[in-house]
C-alpha cells in the first residue's frame, strides 16, 4: 500500500540566481557560503525588543526592572526609541547605574536586532534594599 503525496502549489516565485565565474553553480542541497544572502525579510516585533531591553537592564548589578511593562519601544524605520522603568538597589549611585543600564541595553538590543538604538529614556521607579 503506497502513500500518495499531494502536490502543494504556492504563489512564491523563486528568485533567479546569476551564475558567474566567481560563483559556480551549487548543488541543490549544498549550503551557500557565509557571505551569501538568500534574500527574504526579517521583522523584529517591538515586544521582542522590549524583552531584550528588560533582560539586559536586569543583568546590570544593582538593578531590577519594574513589575509591569518594564520596557516600552517605538520603532521608526531602523531606529529604536526605548523607555525603561527600573529599580535601583540602595545605596547604588542612581545616575551612574542608569548610565551602565543605558550602555548595556543599547549594546544588547543593537547586537540582537541589528537596529540602531537612537535613545533610551530611563525612569527610576524605586529604590530597593
TAPEDA-V605296 format. One line per field, one symbol per residue. psi: psi as a letter, one per 20 degrees, with the letter a starting at -180 (. if undefined). burial: + if it has 9 or more other C-alpha atoms within 8 Angstrom, else -. A space follows every 10 residues. Layout:
# TAPEDA-V605296
psi->???
burial->???
This chain:
# TAPEDA-V605296
psi->oqpppqpppr jppqpqpppr hhnqpqrhjp qrrhipoiar qppoqhhggg ggggghghip pjpqqqhpmh qqqppndipp pqpqorqppp kqpgghghgg gggggggggg ghhjqpogqo pppoiqpq.
burial->---------- ---------- ---------- ---------- -----+--++ ++++-+++-+ -+++++---+ +++-+---++ +++++++++- ------++-+ ++-+++-+++ ----+-+--+ -+-+--+--
